[in-house]
Amino acid sequence: RSWNDFHVCASQVLLRCPEEAAAVWESLQQEARQAPHPDNLHVLCGTPVRIREHGIGPETNQETLQARASAPTPAPTP
């Protein structure tokens, strides 16, 4: 449920953003859906992430926002 709430909130914010920001958000959503546990924010957000640097400069594009994560660790059992 918290992922759905976050998605609704972020989508409402992005309605006022340029098309490029909305495209980045959509690509992030697609990546999240492909994650081993797409509905578990603890696993999705708790995984260490390494950002691939494509160059140094003031511009940021979708390629620089893509990240590589190591294999997710299992979520703690409540």
N, C-alpha and C positions, 0 to 999 in steps of 0.2 A: 504494500500500500504506500509506503513512503516514497518509493520510486515513482509511482503514478502521480503522487502529489507534487513531487519535484518536477516531473515532466510537464504537468499542467502549468505550474508556475513559470518554468523556463520558457515554455512555448508562448505564454502570454507576453513575457518580456520581449522575446525575439520578434513578435509581430511588429514591433516598432523599430526593428533593426534593419540594416541593409540586407539585400538578398544574400550576400556573401556570408554573413553571420548565420543566417538561417541554413545555408548549405552546409556550413561547418557543423552546426548542431545536428542536422539530419545524418551526416556521416558518423558523428559520435554515437547517435542512437543506433545506427546499423551495427557499429562495432560492439556496442553493449549487448545487443540482441544475440550476437554470435558468441558471447562469453559463455564459459561453462555453467555459470550460475547467474543468468541475466537478471533474476529478480532479487538477488541477494546483494544489497549495497555494501555490506560489511566485506564480503569476499571481493567484489568488484573494485571497491575503493581502497581496500587494505593491502592490495598487491603492490610491491615496489615497482615503480615505473622508471624507465630510462628514456629520455627524450633524445631523438636523433637530431643532431645539429646539421643543417645543410649549408650553413654559411652564416656569417655575422653581418647584420645590417638592420635597418629600422623596419623592414617589411616582414610580415608574418603571413604565411599562407597555409593551406590545408596540409601540405607535406610536412611542414615544420611542426604542426600540431599532432601528427601521428606519433604514437609511442609504442614501445615494445615492453611487454610485461613478462616476468618469469611465470612459471606455472603457479596457479593460485593455490593457496593453502586452504585446507578445509575450514569451514566456519566452526567456531566453538559451539559445542552442544550446550543448550540452555539447561 
